[in-house]
Amino acid sequence: MDFLAATGGMLIGTVIPFLIVLTVVVFVHELGHFWVARRAGVAISVFSIGFGPELLGRTDRKGTRWKLSAIPLGGYVRFIDDANAASQPGARSADPGAFQSKSLAARAAVVAAGPAANFLFAIAVLAVLFYAFGKPMIAPVAGAVEPDSPAAEAGFLAGDRILAIDGDPIESFADIQRVVMLQNGVELAIDIDRSGSRLTLHATPRSREIVDGFGEKQTVPVLGLRQTNPTVELRSYGPFGAAHEAVRETWSIIDSTLSSVAGMFSGRTSATQISGPIGIARVSGQVAAMGFIPLVNLAAILSISIGLINLFPIPMLDGGHLAFYAIEALRGRPLPERAQEIGFGIGFAIVLGLMAFGVLNDIAKIASG
């Protein structure tokens, strides 16, 4: 009975919130493709949330089968001339509704609409949250300075308020962490306010294993500044201010993600930060336990991440399709079918490899935690 209770608790507390968030984000992404495709005159055979066998569905008056499938880890919109669910081009069709019969600009717009819908969804969600509830921010004040840390060596003192790092304004403690995580071994010029006086200190972050707010162990660059009795400052916004802040926050997440990916290739940040579905599910469950609003905020962040990842120039992803279209625009004709098949095969292998790597990272974190 204890095992059944634990399994039921995990299902309700972790799996269900994860599936709800993922389903909403995937639906938004695919709806972006669908909406633009319909307006471009593309005939759509399937709109699926999930992969594999159909669980339930209906066919609309234009012949599109809307369905919920058994494997709830993604989704797809399939056009009448697609070879598969990844929208690999099939045989050329004379049907006026065929995707491949549309202009290059129309095809590119349909593909780009999925990530664009994710970004617009995130901006709308964040704008509503900021307008309705304000934006809580932990003041960027050093509660304590760890001994023998980069911050201690630079001369930081408890009570110092960080104003800017390398000239970029700092509004919250999270801003400090966001910058420092991408700057391992790089000296930073940090402007602070100390008892009303503005000073500039120089510190070089060093990597160390930490336990994050969700109990996960990570190796990340740190300064050695800690929060003790943090002050939460609630910033309120009008409708236009909330929208502007939502755009700024969305761009900040995109910028941090791209910098993190670049850091992994250069060795400045650890690849252990990559998470798979297990890690995302654990975070979803932990955030759901905090309440509905944090879970909605997580949906916005995940929407940004999925939109951005889909723009990476990997065949099989939206960015890969756009890369093929860019080559087509330069050549004046599409790549040969064989070249596209090889590209999709490579893209499929890359996506599977990244997913497997993320799952292994998740398992390692669970085992070490």
C-alpha positions in Angstrom: 0.0 0.0 0.0 2.9 2.4 0.8 4.3 1.7 -2.7 0.9 2.4 -4.3 0.5 5.6 -2.3 4.0 6.8 -3.3 3.4 6.0 -6.9 0.0 7.8 -6.9 1.6 10.8 -5.2 4.4 10.9 -7.8 1.8 10.7 -10.6 -0.4 13.5 -9.2 2.5 15.7 -8.0 5.0 15.3 -10.8 3.8 13.6 -13.9 0.4 15.3 -14.2 1.8 18.9 -13.8 4.5 18.1 -16.3 2.1 16.7 -18.9 -0.3 19.7 -18.4 2.5 22.2 -19.0 4.0 20.3 -21.9 0.7 19.8 -23.6 -0.2 23.5 -23.4 3.2 24.6 -24.8 3.2 22.0 -27.6 -0.4 22.9 -28.5 0.6 26.6 -28.8 3.6 25.7 -30.9 1.6 23.5 -33.3 -1.3 26.0 -33.4 1.2 28.6 -34.7 2.1 26.3 -37.6 -1.6 25.4 -38.2 -2.9 28.9 -38.2 -0.4 30.3 -40.7 -0.7 27.1 -42.9 -4.5 27.4 -43.1 -4.1 31.1 -44.2 -1.5 30.1 -46.8 -4.0 27.6 -48.3 -2.1 24.5 -47.1 -4.2 21.3 -46.6 -3.6 19.8 -43.2 -4.3 16.1 -42.6 -3.4 15.8 -38.9 -3.1 18.0 -35.9 -1.7 15.7 -33.1 -0.8 16.3 -29.5 1.6 13.5 -28.7 2.9 10.7 -30.9 2.0 7.0 -31.5 -1.5 5.5 -31.5 -4.5 7.8 -31.3 -6.4 7.8 -28.0 -9.2 10.1 -29.1 -9.9 12.5 -31.9 -12.3 14.1 -34.4 -12.2 15.2 -38.0 -13.2 18.8 -38.8 -15.1 20.0 -41.9 -11.8 20.7 -43.8 -10.6 17.1 -43.3 -8.1 17.7 -40.6 -7.9 15.0 -38.0 -7.4 16.5 -34.5 -6.2 13.9 -32.1 -4.6 13.1 -28.8 -2.0 10.4 -29.1 -0.6 7.9 -26.6 3.0 9.3 -26.1 2.5 12.8 -24.7 6.1 14.1 -25.3 5.5 16.4 -28.2 3.1 16.8 -31.2 3.0 17.7 -34.8 1.0 19.2 -37.7 1.1 17.0 -40.8 0.4 18.4 -44.2 -1.1 16.3 -47.0 2.3 15.9 -48.8 4.5 15.3 -45.7 6.5 12.0 -45.7 6.3 11.7 -41.9 5.4 13.6 -38.7 8.7 15.5 -38.8 7.4 17.2 -42.0 10.1 15.7 -44.2 9.0 16.6 -47.7 7.3 13.8 -49.5 6.7 13.2 -53.2 5.8 16.3 -55.1 2.0 16.7 -55.4 -0.1 18.5 -57.9 -2.7 19.2 -55.2 -3.1 23.0 -54.8 -3.2 22.4 -51.0 0.2 20.7 -51.0 2.8 22.4 -48.7 5.6 22.0 -51.3 3.5 23.8 -53.9 3.5 27.0 -52.0 6.0 29.8 -52.4 9.3 29.8 -50.5 8.2 32.7 -48.4 4.9 31.0 -47.5 6.7 27.8 -46.5 9.2 29.7 -44.4 6.3 31.6 -42.7 4.5 28.4 -41.8 7.6 26.9 -40.3 8.6 30.0 -38.4 5.1 30.4 -37.0 5.5 27.6 -34.4 8.5 29.2 -32.5 6.9 32.6 -33.0 3.7 31.4 -31.3 5.7 30.1 -28.4 7.4 33.5 -27.9 4.1 35.4 -28.2 2.4 33.0 -25.8 5.2 33.6 -23.2 5.1 37.3 -23.6 1.3 37.4 -23.2 1.4 35.1 -20.1 4.2 37.1 -18.4 2.5 40.4 -19.2 -0.7 39.2 -17.5 1.2 38.0 -14.5 3.3 41.2 -14.2 0.2 43.4 -14.5 -2.0 41.3 -12.2 0.5 40.4 -9.5 3.6 42.5 -10.1 7.1 41.1 -10.5 8.7 39.8 -7.2 12.4 40.3 -7.2 15.0 39.5 -4.5 17.1 42.6 -3.9 20.7 42.2 -5.3 22.2 42.6 -1.8 25.0 40.5 -0.5 23.7 38.9 2.7 27.0 37.2 3.4 30.4 36.8 1.7 31.9 33.3 1.7 35.5 33.0 3.0 38.2 32.4 0.4 35.7 33.0 -2.4 36.2 35.3 -5.5 33.9 37.9 -3.8 35.9 37.8 -0.6 39.2 38.2 -2.6 37.6 41.2 -4.4 36.7 43.0 -1.2 32.9 42.5 -1.0 31.2 43.0 2.3 27.9 41.9 3.6 25.3 44.6 2.8 26.8 45.6 -0.5 24.1 46.2 -3.2 25.2 45.2 -6.7 24.2 47.9 -9.2 25.8 46.7 -12.5 28.1 44.0 -13.9 30.3 45.0 -16.8 28.0 48.0 -17.3 24.7 46.0 -17.5 22.2 47.1 -14.8 21.4 44.5 -12.1 17.8 44.6 -10.7 17.6 41.4 -8.7 19.8 38.7 -7.2 18.7 36.4 -10.0 20.3 38.8 -12.5 23.7 38.4 -10.7 23.4 34.6 -10.9 22.4 34.8 -14.6 25.5 36.8 -15.5 27.9 34.9 -13.3 26.8 31.5 -14.5 28.1 32.4 -18.0 31.4 33.9 -17.0 33.6 31.2 -15.5 37.2 32.4 -15.4 36.3 35.8 -16.8 37.0 38.9 -14.7 33.9 41.0 -14.0 33.8 44.7 -13.2 31.0 45.0 -10.6 29.6 48.3 -9.5 28.2 48.3 -6.0 26.5 50.7 -3.5 28.2 50.6 -0.1 26.5 52.8 2.5 25.7 55.4 -0.2 29.0 55.3 -1.9 29.4 53.8 -5.4 32.5 51.6 -5.8 33.8 49.2 -8.6 35.2 45.9 -7.6 36.7 43.2 -9.8 36.1 39.5 -9.3 36.6 36.3 -11.4 33.9 33.6 -10.9 35.1 30.1 -10.1 33.3 26.8 -10.7 31.9 24.9 -7.7 29.2 22.3 -7.0 26.1 23.8 -5.6 22.6 22.6 -4.7 20.0 24.7 -6.5 16.5 25.7 -5.2 15.1 22.4 -6.4 17.6 20.3 -4.6 19.6 19.5 -7.8 23.4 19.4 -7.7 25.1 21.5 -10.4 28.6 22.6 -11.1 28.4 26.3 -11.9 30.6 29.4 -11.7 30.0 31.4 -8.5 31.2 34.6 -6.8 30.6 33.5 -3.3 27.8 35.9 -2.4 25.0 34.5 -0.3 21.5 35.6 0.6 20.6 35.8 4.3 17.1 37.0 5.1 16.6 38.2 1.5 14.5 41.3 0.8 11.8 40.7 -1.7 10.9 43.8 -3.7 7.6 43.7 -5.6 7.6 45.9 -8.7 4.2 46.9 -10.1 3.4 47.7 -13.7 0.6 49.2 -15.7 -0.6 47.4 -18.9 2.1 48.8 -21.2 4.8 48.6 -18.6 3.9 44.9 -18.0 4.0 44.2 -21.7 7.4 45.9 -22.0 8.8 44.0 -19.1 7.4 40.7 -20.5 9.3 41.3 -23.8 12.4 42.2 -21.8 12.2 39.1 -19.7 11.6 36.9 -22.7 14.7 38.3 -24.5 16.7 37.9 -21.3 15.8 34.2 -21.1 16.7 33.8 -24.8 20.0 35.6 -24.4 20.9 33.6 -21.3 20.0 30.3 -23.0 22.1 31.1 -26.1 25.0 32.3 -24.0 24.8 29.1 -22.0 24.8 26.9 -25.1 27.8 28.9 -26.4 29.5 28.4 -23.1 29.1 24.6 -23.3 30.8 24.6 -26.7 33.7 26.8 -25.4 34.0 24.9 -22.1 33.0 27.9 -19.9 29.8 26.2 -18.6 29.0 22.6 -17.8 26.9 20.3 -20.1 25.4 18.8 -16.9 22.9 21.7 -17.0 21.1 19.9 -19.9 18.0 18.3 -18.6 15.7 15.7 -20.2 12.1 14.9 -19.6 12.7 13.4 -16.2 14.4 16.6 -15.0 11.7 18.9 -16.4 9.0 16.7 -14.9 10.7 16.9 -11.4 10.9 20.7 -11.7 7.3 20.9 -12.9 6.1 18.9 -9.8 8.2 21.1 -7.5 6.9 24.3 -9.0 3.3 22.9 -9.0 3.6 22.4 -5.2 4.3 26.2 -4.9 1.0 27.1 -6.5 -0.8 27.8 -9.7 0.9 31.1 -10.5 4.5 29.6 -10.4 3.3 26.8 -12.6 1.9 29.2 -15.2 5.2 31.1 -15.0 7.1 27.8 -15.7 4.8 27.2 -18.7 5.9 30.6 -20.1 9.6 29.8 -19.5 9.3 26.4 -21.1 7.5 27.9 -24.1 10.4 30.2 -24.7 12.8 27.3 -24.4 10.9 25.1 -26.8 10.5 28.0 -29.3 14.2 28.7 -29.2 15.4 25.1 -29.4 13.2 24.6 -32.4 15.0 27.4 -34.2 18.4 25.6 -33.9 19.5 24.7 -37.5 19.1 21.0 -36.9 17.3 19.1 -39.7 14.0 17.8 -38.4 13.5 20.9 -36.2 11.9 24.1 -37.5 15.4 25.7 -37.7 16.6 22.9 -39.9 13.7 23.4 -42.3 14.5 27.2 -42.4 18.1 26.4 -43.1 17.1 24.2 -46.1 14.9 27.1 -47.3 17.8 29.6 -47.0 19.9 27.2 -49.1 17.0 26.9 -51.6 16.8 30.7 -51.8 20.6 31.0 -52.5 20.6 28.1 -55.1 17.3 29.0 -56.7 16.1 25.5 -56.3 15.6 23.0 -53.4 18.4 20.7 -52.3 18.2 17.2 -53.9 15.9 14.8 -52.1 18.8 12.5 -51.2 20.6 15.4 -49.5 17.5 16.3 -47.5 17.0 12.6 -46.5 20.6 12.5 -45.2 20.1 15.8 -43.4 16.9 14.5 -41.7 18.7 11.3 -40.7 21.6 13.3 -39.1 19.1 15.6 -37.4 17.1 12.7 -36.0 20.3 11.2 -34.6 21.3 14.6 -33.0 17.9 15.0 -31.4 17.9 11.4 -30.0 21.4 11.9 -28.8 20.5 15.1 -26.9 17.5 13.5 -25.4 19.5 10.5 -24.2 22.2 12.8 -22.8 19.6 14.8 -20.9 18.0 11.7 -19.5 21.4 10.4 -18.4 22.0 13.8 -16.7 18.7 13.5 -14.9 19.4 10.0 -13.7 22.9 11.1 -12.5 21.4 14.0 -10.5 18.8 11.7 -8.9 21.4 9.1 -8.0 23.7 11.7 -6.5 20.9 13.5 -4.7 
